[in-house]
Amino acid sequence: MNPLAFARFHPVPLREIRSAGWLHDFLKRQATGLTGNIAVAGYPYGYPFWGSAEGDLKGSYDAWWPYEQTAYWIDGALKCGYLVGDADLYAQALAEVDFAIEHAAADGFIGPEHLRAKDRWPHTVFFRAVLAQYEISGDARYLEALIRHYRAMPHPLSWDRDVTGVEILLALYRQSGQADLLDLAETLYARFNAQWPQHDCALQTLLSDKPITEHGVTFNEEAKLAALLYGATGNADYLRAAVHGYAKLEQQAALADGLHSCSEHVQGRDARDMHETCDITDYTWALAYLLQATGDASYADRIEQVIFNALPGAITKDFHALQYFSCPNQILATSTSNHNLFMRGLNWMSYRPDHEVQCCPGNVHRAMPNYIAQMWLRTADNGIVAALYGPGSLHTTAGAAETPVTVTARTRYPFEQAIEFTLEPAAPATFGFTVRIPAWCAEAQLQLNGEPVAAELTPGTFFTLERLWQSGDVLRVEVPFRLQLHTWPAEGVSLSYGPLTLALPIPTHAEVEAENSTTLQRQATLGADYEPRPIVSKPDFPAWNLTPAGPWNYALCVDEAALKDLHVEWNPRCDDPFDVANPPLKVRVKARRVRGWRMLHVRRIRQFGHWTADGEFRRGLRTVEGDFRFTPPLPDPQKLAAKLSDEVEELELLPYGATLLRVTVFPRG
């Protein structure tokens, strides 16, 4: 019996999965971009931490930060290198994994001694890479090393994120079936709830209607643990808490690109609310666990929306630079354009390889490899689930006889409205093959070997076809997209098309940053003791200042009745779906310019930040003077009519992921 027997679905090992098509091309850009050139991001990248007895901590904000940040990269690079077949990248990440487990302490503890008694959160991040290598290789050394580590001593709970050890303990329990690991996980979780009963991620708080104010990454890393514990125990209280917690998060903070606001704490749903790039990875990672626990297709819908929109919207399309904070509406992205109160006026919204805090330059590498790894799931009776859509293949066993079978998904989805699955069992085999009907799709259809399948296909559910499968059987899933209108605060509106959020790409003037603003910000934060580390600079990995070079101040002339008249133009000759010059589709929509809706220009701001003054580290609100330009809020809807131009223009909206500067949430004209 699977130790996580109460979960609806179960993961498949990474060694059974292959990437293909545009997803494979995305990974190749990662491998030749920042993932394969991580040293250009600067310290702590390019320095050994997990791959050494004790890392160089001089100049680090906190002693655990470099271990968390480099572990993010190791996990993403290992999976990316494996999936894309980049032997050098894979070996580079694997060397860090192997060094750490081969140099464990005599009692089994892995990692630097200063993380033994406190700050175990970085271990959770790093051990995901160790578990991935176990899935790839099947080598029991990796599993045994982690089990020995957790048995070495009582798990500390020096701060709330230490509770994330529950995730790794339950992964080890699932792989080994050793009951003491489940006991350790439940004990650690109970200690967390007793120690911080008012925390946003404590069981009773998740079940309550208390608004979420927690740090976004912290919420995603901790709130999902209850769903994992449900899978192992069947305790319905665990599941109710996780489901309710994430329902609260979506209601309070969901943004137009699918991700929740978090800057860095959870905020609201305004057009200028933003999210940290770390949460692209961490939210989808968490939702994958809720999907497995519940079998609820809505979690898969949301994962797709974030990966297809928020992820490419936060990076340059060559994967050479990323934003720390990204926003549905951002008419500029410069070294001073961050309009969020936290670190306002600094470079946290600029596209760059390095950031003052280096978690996002590490965590971004995990997002797409994790998506590909989670596309395929299993059922308890050894059926196959196509949970997330995209091109790729699965090489596994299925059915009571565990017959070897290859399933190939041929599609350009979400840049195509159908997925064809070819099933090739080694011998005829009976098993269930499960597909997802997205909630946004009202007219899904199935065809088996060219013939319609008579079935009730309910939006927002999974459908299982159980039969005797023959080699060469083809199941075609058609999911016609439809345009939808969404409403936002201040009477804002946005459009989506199937899983794709639509946005107006703003013509852009791009300049390479002349002086490294990240170095200047760290000097201001850490004071005179800060010594800038050498950066492995490469001219094709610059930091960008992007400003608008064309109009953007439009109100959409659209309502529900007008959606049927909008024209969608598909481009079958699109090679890169995130190429703004040759996008996979365009949607033409009527709009009118809004007079007086312009970029904000201010010389004095309030900023919540951290800095050093008179040799003392300080954190809090302060007034800062300078020359600042920001994305403006939506215009006052009560005064909008008088500001609308008489001329009606036609705009071309593109997939959000093809944009850098953009307007996604518009006033309604």
Phi and psi in degrees as a GROMACS rama.xvg file:
@    title "Ramachandran Plot"
@    xaxis  label "Phi"
@    yaxis  label "Psi"
@TYPE xy
-64.4965  125.955  ASN-2
-58.2121  -24.7369  PRO-3
-99.8854  53.5127  LEU-4
-68.2375  -18.9178  ALA-5
-85.7016  -9.51275  PHE-6
-73.7725  146.18  ALA-7
-70.1712  -42.2035  ARG-8
-124.787  161.662  PHE-9
-134.857  146.717  HIS-10
-71.7525  160.216  PRO-11
-109.783  151.113  VAL-12
-67.5306  149.308  PRO-13
-60.7153  -30.094  LEU-14
-64.8106  -14.4662  ARG-15
-90.7388  -1.91747  GLU-16
-113.027  140.348  ILE-17
-128.205  141.536  ARG-18
-91.2692  159.641  SER-19
-157.796  171.219  ALA-20
58.1853  -142.755  GLY-21
-67.4384  -27.451  TRP-22
-66.4045  -41.3969  LEU-23
-63.9822  -40.8735  HIS-24
-62.9187  -37.9703  ASP-25
-60.3871  -45.6167  PHE-26
-63.8411  -36.5764  LEU-27
-63.6224  -37.827  LYS-28
-66.5112  -37.8657  ARG-29
-57.2403  -49.5971  GLN-30
-63.7857  -35.7408  ALA-31
-89.4882  -9.23594  THR-32
-97.0749  -136.115  GLY-33
-62.4624  -36.2473  LEU-34
-59.6749  -41.4923  THR-35
-89.9233  -0.314339  GLY-36
-136.147  43.492  ASN-37
-63.6756  -22.7763  ILE-38
-61.5758  -22.6318  ALA-39
-67.7636  -16.1918  VAL-40
-76.8044  -13.4342  ALA-41
82.4746  -179.506  GLY-42
-51.8856  135.615  TYR-43
-88.7973  2.49492  PRO-44
-74.1892  141.231  TYR-45
88.5436  -1.30639  GLY-46
-114.717  142.79  TYR-47
-79.1776  128.597  PRO-48
-122.463  -73.3543  PHE-49
-65.7743  -23.6284  TRP-50
-92.1537  24.5309  GLY-51
-149.133  164.607  SER-52
-66.2748  -36.6013  ALA-53
-155.659  120.568  GLU-54
-74.7871  163.102  GLY-55
-81.4745  107.993  ASP-56
-97.5518  0.162887  LEU-57
-63.0895  123.328  LYS-58
91.0072  -1.38381  GLY-59
-77.8543  144.814  SER-60
-63.2339  -39.5517  TYR-61
-149.487  149.637  ASP-62
-67.6658  -19.7392  ALA-63
-93.3225  -17.145  TRP-64
-55.8627  -51.0847  TRP-65
-61.5678  -29.3101  PRO-66
-73.952  -38.3151  TYR-67
-64.3447  -49.1093  GLU-68
-66.4116  -45.8569  GLN-69
-71.1398  -29.1458  THR-70
-65.908  -37.4748  ALA-71
-54.2235  -50.6994  TYR-72
-62.9467  -43.78  TRP-73
-57.2721  -45.5103  ILE-74
-62.2804  -48.6715  ASP-75
-67.0699  -41.8821  GLY-76
-68.0572  -39.0444  ALA-77
-61.2398  -48.3287  LEU-78
-68.4836  -42.2848  LYS-79
-62.7129  -48.1899  CYS-80
-59.4295  -41.5213  GLY-81
-65.9593  -49.5517  TYR-82
-66.3827  -34.8623  LEU-83
-91.7067  -7.51944  VAL-84
76.1216  28.5218  GLY-85
-93.2228  97.175  ASP-86
-63.8008  -37.0853  ALA-87
-67.8116  -45.4066  ASP-88
-63.0151  -45.1813  LEU-89
-59.9665  -44.7791  TYR-90
-65.8556  -35.9716  ALA-91
-62.5818  -44.1666  GLN-92
-72.0197  -40.1137  ALA-93
-63.8241  -32.9646  LEU-94
-59.1393  -37.4926  ALA-95
-68.0255  -41.3576  GLU-96
-62.6206  -49.2487  VAL-97
-64.9913  -40.7197  ASP-98
-59.5928  -45.4128  PHE-99
-62.4192  -45.6785  ALA-100
-76.9819  -27.6301  ILE-101
-76.7904  -17.121  GLU-102
-114.492  30.5801  HIS-103
-63.2749  154.018  ALA-104
-66.7194  168.096  ALA-105
-58.3598  -31.7055  ALA-106
-88.0441  -0.922965  ASP-107
106.432  -12.3526  GLY-108
-60.9903  133.533  PHE-109
-108.127  133.933  ILE-110
109.89  -178.131  GLY-111
-70.9119  147.697  PRO-112
-62.292  -28.7803  GLU-113
-71.1299  -9.26233  HIS-114
-102.964  11.798  LEU-115
-73.8816  -49.013  ARG-116
-95.081  -8.17792  ALA-117
-159.596  169.084  LYS-118
57.4969  54.4656  ASP-119
-84.5966  -0.447199  ARG-120
-55.3791  -43.7073  TRP-121
-58.3313  -28.0818  PRO-122
-62.5225  -39.2223  HIS-123
-57.5581  -45.1566  THR-124
-64.0955  -47.6392  VAL-125
-67.8363  -38.6563  PHE-126
-68.9752  -19.7023  PHE-127
-61.6983  -38.0349  ARG-128
-68.1417  -39.5907  ALA-129
-63.1277  -43.2932  VAL-130
-64.7292  -37.338  LEU-131
-62.7297  -41.1239  ALA-132
-66.1476  -35.0815  GLN-133
-62.5242  -42.7664  TYR-134
-63.7639  -36.8055  GLU-135
-71.2182  -45.6655  ILE-136
-96.2149  -27.808  SER-137
71.7301  8.56929  GLY-138
-77.1769  115.546  ASP-139
-65.0315  -16.3348  ALA-140
-56.8822  -37.9817  ARG-141
-68.1361  -42.3866  TYR-142
-66.2765  -46.1633  LEU-143
-63.8355  -36.6694  GLU-144
-63.6688  -41.3953  ALA-145
-69.8324  -40.7312  LEU-146
-61.4256  -43.7478  ILE-147
-63.3488  -38.2307  ARG-148
-58.7013  -47.5541  HIS-149
-73.8073  -18.9122  TYR-150
-90.4882  -3.41677  ARG-151
-67.664  -36.2418  ALA-152
-165.126  161.57  MET-153
-57.2916  138.508  PRO-154
-70.9282  125.936  HIS-155
-69.8613  159.46  PRO-156
-137.073  62.628  LEU-157
-75.3142  -24.946  SER-158
-153.569  170.567  TRP-159
-63.1278  -32.2324  ASP-160
-70.3589  -13.0366  ARG-161
-60.6686  -22.5761  ASP-162
-65.9615  -15.6539  VAL-163
-65.8743  -10.4256  THR-164
-56.0306  -21.9145  GLY-165
-55.9279  -40.8811  VAL-166
-58.6687  -46.3918  GLU-167
-71.4885  -40.7393  ILE-168
-58.4239  -41.0071  LEU-169
-73.4083  -32.0628  LEU-170
-64.3728  -39.9772  ALA-171
-67.9241  -38.0486  LEU-172
-63.2035  -42.3154  TYR-173
-62.3106  -39.1208  ARG-174
-77.9056  -33.3688  GLN-175
-106.571  -26.5382  SER-176
74.1859  9.80784  GLY-177
-82.1676  115.271  GLN-178
-65.0519  -28.1097  ALA-179
-64.7951  -24.1973  ASP-180
-69.3656  -37.5362  LEU-181
-65.3712  -41.158  LEU-182
-60.3054  -43.4146  ASP-183
-62.3639  -39.9211  LEU-184
-65.2998  -46.8968  ALA-185
-65.1513  -38.1591  GLU-186
-64.5395  -44.8446  THR-187
-62.5056  -41.4631  LEU-188
-67.4485  -38.6885  TYR-189
-64.8522  -40.0448  ALA-190
-62.1406  -41.644  ARG-191
-59.4971  -47.0201  PHE-192
-66.4418  -33.5777  ASN-193
-73.6742  -36.3909  ALA-194
-78.8944  -33.4831  GLN-195
-131.48  66.1612  TRP-196
-65.742  -20.3246  PRO-197
-96.7926  0.650062  GLN-198
-62.8715  146.215  HIS-199
-56.4278  -26.0194  ASP-200
-102.367  2.56329  CYS-201
-67.2095  151.635  ALA-202
-55.5797  -48.5983  LEU-203
-70.2072  -31.4311  GLN-204
-71.4312  -38.0541  THR-205
-59.5975  -37.3806  LEU-206
-76.4048  -16.1509  LEU-207
-85.6058  177.467  SER-208
-99.8922  16.1401  ASP-209
-62.2117  127.584  LYS-210
-58.5484  150.498  PRO-211
-87.2774  127.485  ILE-212
-123.733  2.50504  THR-213
-70.2588  158.524  GLU-214
-54.3985  133.914  HIS-215
-58.8487  -47.1915  GLY-216
-62.8231  -43.3299  VAL-217
-59.4699  -44.0151  THR-218
-60.0414  -48.0199  PHE-219
-66.1727  -35.6431  ASN-220
-74.0754  -27.3206  GLU-221
-104.232  -36.4199  GLU-222
-66.9297  -30.2408  ALA-223
-71.5018  -18.7368  LYS-224
-60.693  -32.3607  LEU-225
-63.8249  -37.005  ALA-226
-66.139  -38.0828  ALA-227
-64.4072  -42.7643  LEU-228
-65.4943  -34.3829  LEU-229
-60.0856  -43.9371  TYR-230
-58.6979  -30.5128  GLY-231
-90.1688  -26.6158  ALA-232
-115.25  -26.2437  THR-233
78.7176  6.75389  GLY-234
-71.2946  109.322  ASN-235
-65.3673  -24.5098  ALA-236
-62.232  -38.1849  ASP-237
-59.4172  -48.2664  TYR-238
-66.6092  -42.9233  LEU-239
-59.0015  -39.7657  ARG-240
-65.0076  -47.4266  ALA-241
-64.2081  -44.9457  ALA-242
-62.9611  -44.3991  VAL-243
-67.7056  -38.5816  HIS-244
-60.6143  -43.1352  GLY-245
-76.759  -26.4909  TYR-246
-66.0183  -40.7431  ALA-247
-60.3486  -44.575  LYS-248
-60.2594  -44.2043  LEU-249
-66.8242  -43.1415  GLU-250
-64.6303  -38.8695  GLN-251
-82.1293  -33.7396  GLN-252
-136.931  3.61226  ALA-253
-64.3429  134.145  ALA-254
-107.915  175.423  LEU-255
-66.94  -23.9741  ALA-256
-91.6402  7.97199  ASP-257
100.377  -23.5617  GLY-258
-90.782  157.689  LEU-259
-85.3059  156.714  HIS-260
-69.7133  149.582  SER-261
-173.207  99.372  CYS-262
-139.527  71.3784  SER-263
-84.6752  -14.3907  GLU-264
-87.0753  158.551  HIS-265
-61.9759  133.124  VAL-266
-119.189  -135.977  GLN-267
-113.535  -147.994  GLY-268
-123.571  22.8066  ARG-269
-70.7042  157.394  ASP-270
-61.8608  -22.4106  ALA-271
-102.628  -0.176758  ARG-272
-67.0562  144.921  ASP-273
-128.949  175.095  MET-274
-135.846  150.992  HIS-275
-78.141  138.09  GLU-276
-61.8179  -30.754  THR-277
-52.2921  -35.7856  CYS-278
-74.7761  -18.1454  ASP-279
-57.5524  -46.191  ILE-280
-73.0869  -47.2869  THR-281
-73.9459  -34.8008  ASP-282
-66.9611  -46.4916  TYR-283
-68.2472  -34.1691  THR-284
-62.4585  -43.2682  TRP-285
-67.1436  -45.2785  ALA-286
-63.2851  -29.5764  LEU-287
-62.0556  -36.1213  ALA-288
-70.1413  -39.4423  TYR-289
-66.3399  -36.601  LEU-290
-60.1047  -45.3473  LEU-291
-65.0008  -40.4112  GLN-292
-68.6288  -39.3303  ALA-293
-103.535  -28.8447  THR-294
71.808  15.7548  GLY-295
-83.5461  116.505  ASP-296
-65.6527  -19.4245  ALA-297
-63.2574  -30.0631  SER-298
-67.0877  -37.3189  TYR-299
-66.3013  -40.692  ALA-300
-56.5341  -44.7814  ASP-301
-69.0582  -39.9484  ARG-302
-57.5021  -47.2212  ILE-303
-59.3691  -44.9184  GLU-304
-59.8873  -41.8952  GLN-305
-68.2744  -45.1415  VAL-306
-69.5252  -35.0025  ILE-307
-82.6146  -16.3107  PHE-308
-122.389  -66.23  ASN-309
-61.8865  -40.7166  ALA-310
-62.8759  -59.6594  LEU-311
-66.1324  -22.3694  PRO-312
-72.719  -14.3944  GLY-313
-103.41  2.90803  ALA-314
-130.931  157.881  ILE-315
-73.3505  151.484  THR-316
-74.1649  -10.5204  LYS-317
-90.8142  2.36295  ASP-318
60.1749  37.425  PHE-319
-101.672  -11.5886  HIS-320
-156.04  156.867  ALA-321
-145.706  160.805  LEU-322
-93.3442  148.825  GLN-323
-79.1613  -49.0836  TYR-324
-110.77  134.467  PHE-325
-128.658  154.097  SER-326
-144.385  143.669  CYS-327
-56.3073  -42.6391  PRO-328
-110.201  114.205  ASN-329
-146.077  105.67  GLN-330
-89.764  -6.11613  ILE-331
-153.577  157.993  LEU-332
-146.56  95.8998  ALA-333
-131.642  -177.75  THR-334
-71.9345  -5.2987  SER-335
-133.35  13.8676  THR-336
-93.8242  2.48674  SER-337
-65.3904  111.4  ASN-338
-92.0284  -4.4326  HIS-339
-68.0688  143.999  ASN-340
-55.7478  -41.5121  LEU-341
-71.2802  116.966  PHE-342
62.23  31.5689  MET-343
-55.3245  139.421  ARG-344
82.6634  4.6155  GLY-345
-108.535  -172.866  LEU-346
-90.7962  19.7237  ASN-347
-70.886  -11.6418  TRP-348
-103.763  -1.65823  MET-349
-77.6579  148.795  SER-350
-81.837  116.248  TYR-351
-158.501  157.862  ARG-352
-78.1658  -25.0973  PRO-353
-116.805  147.536  ASP-354
-135.795  157.016  HIS-355
-55.3099  -44.5984  GLU-356
-105.397  127.116  VAL-357
-99.1992  19.8456  GLN-358
-67.9063  -46.6895  CYS-359
-63.9873  -40.3372  CYS-360
-62.8484  -13.4806  PRO-361
-97.0076  -42.7582  GLY-362
-73.7227  -26.2093  ASN-363
-61.0082  -25.6731  VAL-364
-71.8678  -16.3951  HIS-365
-85.2227  -22.656  ARG-366
-61.6266  -55.4321  ALA-367
-73.5334  -42.0361  MET-368
-57.1555  -38.8452  PRO-369
-64.7866  -40.6036  ASN-370
-58.131  -48.1611  TYR-371
-63.1667  -38.2064  ILE-372
-67.8017  -24.3518  ALA-373
-100.181  3.89664  GLN-374
-64.2249  -32.0855  MET-375
-115.551  136.269  TRP-376
-133.244  175.867  LEU-377
-125.538  158.575  ARG-378
-103.452  166.596  THR-379
-61.9835  -28.2947  ALA-380
-94.3187  22.801  ASP-381
70.361  31.6517  ASN-382
-88.8414  172.569  GLY-383
-113.623  137.925  ILE-384
-120.143  122.243  VAL-385
-90.0916  88.7784  ALA-386
-82.34  -40.8041  ALA-387
-123.78  143.894  LEU-388
-101.893  148.76  TYR-389
158.846  169.966  GLY-390
-72.9526  142.32  PRO-391
160.583  -173.609  GLY-392
-148.835  158.49  SER-393
-126.361  133.722  LEU-394
-123.023  100.459  HIS-395
-144.579  -165.553  THR-396
-123.196  154.181  THR-397
-148.715  158.006  ALA-398
81.3792  172.756  GLY-399
-60.6795  -32.588  ALA-400
-87.6008  1.84111  ALA-401
50.7287  53.1164  GLU-402
-72.5466  130.59  THR-403
-60.3835  136.528  PRO-404
-147.929  142.236  VAL-405
-113.113  130.118  THR-406
-116.883  125.832  VAL-407
-115.857  125.723  THR-408
-98.7437  114.818  ALA-409
-106.581  114.961  ARG-410
-173.097  162.169  THR-411
-111.061  10.5892  ARG-412
-47.9197  136.913  TYR-413
-89.9142  22.2125  PRO-414
-104.785  23.3264  PHE-415
-157.974  152.394  GLU-416
-103.391  26.3927  GLN-417
-155.329  154.987  ALA-418
-131.199  129.293  ILE-419
-107.813  121.699  GLU-420
-104.142  121.351  PHE-421
-102.491  123.149  THR-422
-105.746  131.049  LEU-423
-132.223  78.5508  GLU-424
-71.6885  148.301  PRO-425
-63.8178  -26.2911  ALA-426
-148.214  156.756  ALA-427
-50.7454  132.96  PRO-428
-144.611  142.717  ALA-429
-99.2757  123.649  THR-430
-164.281  166.208  PHE-431
-88.881  135.211  GLY-432
-117.008  119.034  PHE-433
-108.339  132.446  THR-434
-123.16  163.405  VAL-435
-107.688  136.06  ARG-436
-104.179  105.31  ILE-437
-59.4635  150.067  PRO-438
-63.7253  -27.4729  ALA-439
-81.5412  -4.31993  TRP-440
-104.507  111.138  CYS-441
-93.3807  -10.9946  ALA-442
-133.499  45.0399  GLU-443
-66.4097  149.67  ALA-444
-140.048  149.59  GLN-445
-118.295  142.851  LEU-446
-131.268  132.798  GLN-447
-112.398  115.652  LEU-448
52.6451  39.9392  ASN-449
86.821  -4.45525  GLY-450
-108.598  138.318  GLU-451
-60.1306  143.095  PRO-452
-99.5093  119.787  VAL-453
-77.5867  107.683  ALA-454
-157.361  150.683  ALA-455
-86.6112  111.084  GLU-456
-106.619  98.0797  LEU-457
-87.97  125.684  THR-458
-55.1943  139.286  PRO-459
80.3324  24.7303  GLY-460
-137.201  170.844  THR-461
-100.647  148.911  PHE-462
-127.023  131.283  PHE-463
-111.444  128.451  THR-464
-108.978  108.411  LEU-465
-104.082  126.128  GLU-466
-164.142  176.442  ARG-467
-82.7956  108.422  LEU-468
-88.586  135.95  TRP-469
-110.67  151.851  GLN-470
-60.6695  129.619  SER-471
97.0402  -3.84061  GLY-472
-60.5864  138.689  ASP-473
-123.532  121.408  VAL-474
-108.016  119.069  LEU-475
-104.048  126.476  ARG-476
-110.327  114.838  VAL-477
-102.497  125.622  GLU-478
-127.773  77.2624  VAL-479
-56.4228  130.034  PRO-480
-76.2597  155.014  PHE-481
-139.583  147.98  ARG-482
-75.0144  137.674  LEU-483
-131.978  144.834  GLN-484
-104.512  130.44  LEU-485
-119.797  144.852  HIS-486
-110.415  150.343  THR-487
-139.233  169.075  TRP-488
-54.6932  156.995  PRO-489
61.3086  29.7382  ALA-490
57.5351  34.3208  GLU-491
-78.5099  155.439  GLY-492
-135.098  150.089  VAL-493
-140.368  165.559  SER-494
-121.297  144.557  LEU-495
-130.114  158.343  SER-496
-135.54  103.139  TYR-497
60.4347  -129.748  GLY-498
-84.3521  -0.425396  PRO-499
-97.0285  126.036  LEU-500
-79.477  140.177  THR-501
-103.889  145.586  LEU-502
-147.493  157.816  ALA-503
-88.702  115.758  LEU-504
-75.4275  128.514  PRO-505
-92.272  126.454  ILE-506
-51.8126  138.362  PRO-507
-126.066  135.776  THR-508
-99.6772  120.815  HIS-509
-112.789  128.46  ALA-510
-127.2  141.076  GLU-511
-78.3631  133.625  VAL-512
-61.3683  130.938  GLU-513
-77.6784  -44.2485  ALA-514
-121.711  137.001  GLU-515
-66.3833  106.264  ASN-516
-71.2876  -25.2668  SER-517
-63.9515  -43.9903  THR-518
-60.4087  -43.3125  THR-519
-62.7603  -40.1016  LEU-520
-67.6891  -38.9591  GLN-521
-66.4791  -36.4075  ARG-522
-62.5881  -40.8879  GLN-523
-67.335  -33.7289  ALA-524
-76.1493  -45.975  THR-525
-96.3835  -12.355  LEU-526
81.7223  -160.826  GLY-527
-65.1898  -22.9949  ALA-528
-75.6278  -11.4404  ASP-529
-74.2705  127.964  TYR-530
-115.373  110.601  GLU-531
-56.7744  134.814  PRO-532
-82.5861  147.997  ARG-533
-59.5955  137.812  PRO-534
-108.839  132.188  ILE-535
-75.2849  84.8851  VAL-536
-78.8518  135.412  SER-537
-130.521  133.215  LYS-538
-62.4054  -24.166  PRO-539
-91.3291  13.3218  ASP-540
-125.32  60.3808  PHE-541
-83.135  168.983  PRO-542
-97.3766  134.771  ALA-543
-108.124  144.131  TRP-544
-110.202  114.405  ASN-545
-112.609  127.243  LEU-546
-131.272  156.835  THR-547
-71.1641  139.276  PRO-548
-120.286  20.1916  ALA-549
-167.176  174.934  GLY-550
-70  150.519  PRO-551
-144.48  -12.9898  TRP-552
-84.9022  71.1105  ASN-553
-113.576  151.277  TYR-554
-110.293  136.828  ALA-555
-80.9257  134.603  LEU-556
-95.615  76.1259  CYS-557
-149.303  143.333  VAL-558
-141.709  -177.866  ASP-559
-57.613  -41.2524  GLU-560
-66.1773  -29.5301  ALA-561
-82.0143  -10.9437  ALA-562
-59.1292  -37.206  LEU-563
-65.626  -18.8004  LYS-564
-93.576  -6.02307  ASP-565
-74.5438  143.731  LEU-566
-102.037  126.474  HIS-567
-106.447  122.951  VAL-568
-111.117  112.465  GLU-569
-85.4467  147.723  TRP-570
-119.44  98.0117  ASN-571
-71.4716  -11.3205  PRO-572
-100.586  22.5704  ARG-573
-85.4606  120.643  CYS-574
-88.8122  -40.1142  ASP-575
-114.198  112.605  ASP-576
-66.7266  -10.0606  PRO-577
-111.057  19.7916  PHE-578
-86.2079  111.883  ASP-579
-64.9845  -25.0694  VAL-580
-81.9886  -19.7725  ALA-581
-144.149  64.7489  ASN-582
-73.9039  162.346  PRO-583
-71.9654  -23.0806  PRO-584
-159.456  159.206  LEU-585
-134.8  146.883  LYS-586
-122.846  120.919  VAL-587
-90.4078  132.52  ARG-588
-143.037  145.904  VAL-589
-78.2878  144.629  LYS-590
-154.156  161.267  ALA-591
-131.515  141.138  ARG-592
-71.1003  152.02  ARG-593
-110.6  111.663  VAL-594
-67.0794  137.128  ARG-595
84.5925  -6.57388  GLY-596
-88.0305  100.458  TRP-597
-137.751  167.968  ARG-598
-56.3946  137.825  MET-599
-76.3181  137.196  LEU-600
-130.691  112.092  HIS-601
-132.91  157.115  VAL-602
-117.676  -5.19992  ARG-603
-141.162  128.323  ARG-604
-131.684  158.412  ILE-605
-98.645  134.097  ARG-606
-135.674  132.784  GLN-607
-94.9636  113.396  PHE-608
-149.156  -166.58  GLY-609
-136.498  144.883  HIS-610
-161.428  167.993  TRP-611
-115.537  129.118  THR-612
-137.803  133.047  ALA-613
54.1655  38.1333  ASP-614
74.8154  7.26885  GLY-615
-116.951  130.564  GLU-616
-76.2025  131.399  PHE-617
-130.321  153.225  ARG-618
-146.4  130.235  ARG-619
154.432  -162.856  GLY-620
-83.2903  140.475  LEU-621
-151.924  163.758  ARG-622
-97.7568  133.629  THR-623
-125.607  135.396  VAL-624
-107.006  146.178  GLU-625
171.765  -160.827  GLY-626
-117.694  99.6138  ASP-627
-117.527  137.913  PHE-628
-126.937  131.557  ARG-629
-131.702  157.81  PHE-630
-65.4672  132.623  THR-631
-84.4865  159.315  PRO-632
-70.0246  169.518  PRO-633
-61.7092  147.809  LEU-634
-65.2193  155.164  PRO-635
-58.3502  118.005  ASP-636
-62.9354  -24.9501  PRO-637
-72.0613  -21.223  GLN-638
-111.547  4.73898  LYS-639
-66.1026  -43.0614  LEU-640
-55.1351  -38.6588  ALA-641
-72.722  -14.3087  ALA-642
-102.264  -2.91533  LYS-643
-78.4687  135.844  LEU-644
-66.9852  150.259  SER-645
-73.4173  -25.1254  ASP-646
-78.8214  130.345  GLU-647
-97.6898  124.085  VAL-648
-110.66  166.561  GLU-649
-112.504  122.828  GLU-650
-102.35  155.503  LEU-651
-110.798  112.411  GLU-652
-90.8703  141.406  LEU-653
-119.226  167.325  LEU-654
-56.0043  134.991  PRO-655
-49.5458  -40.4394  TYR-656
-65.576  -14.8814  GLY-657
-85.9329  -2.14813  ALA-658
-104.398  157.56  THR-659
-113.055  -67.1427  LEU-660
-90.2768  141.434  LEU-661
-163.391  160.074  ARG-662
-121.334  125.596  VAL-663
-112.778  -40.2233  THR-664
-104.91  119.358  VAL-665
-112.08  154.166  PHE-666
-66.6831  155.018  PRO-667
-95.6743  121.221  ARG-668
